[in-house]
């Protein structure tokens, strides 16, 4: 749990109270374990869109797990992080809990965005150059 390279958090299903987080959670979210354990994190504090948190909870209670899906999360400093989120219901000491994982893909998403922008710029230049060549040939 603590050696995982991604964020992990265990919450109680009944009230969302945080029972445990790993180092990856603290690294990605900016929240220390002491700041969140024993507290409930509001959906609006973590999810960029609070409705995503509702949809995840609905899927979790309906199917018992959430298949990996991409979400945008807000860190303690307000920065947005892209992550592949998954969760599953587990039972700890007779209490129904949720174990959630977030694989931070922010750098990957930013690299994809940069490639998309470079491709758009290249396409713009090709079209511009094509117009210049067509005008030259007449």
Secondary structure, 3 states (H helix, E strand, C coil): CCCCCCEEEEEECCCCEEEEECHHHHHHHCCCHHHHCCCECCHHHHECCHHHHHHHHHHHHHHCEEEEEEEEEECCCCCEEEEEEEEEEEEECCEEEEEEEEEECHHHHHHHHHHHHHHHHHHHHHHHHHHHHHHHHC
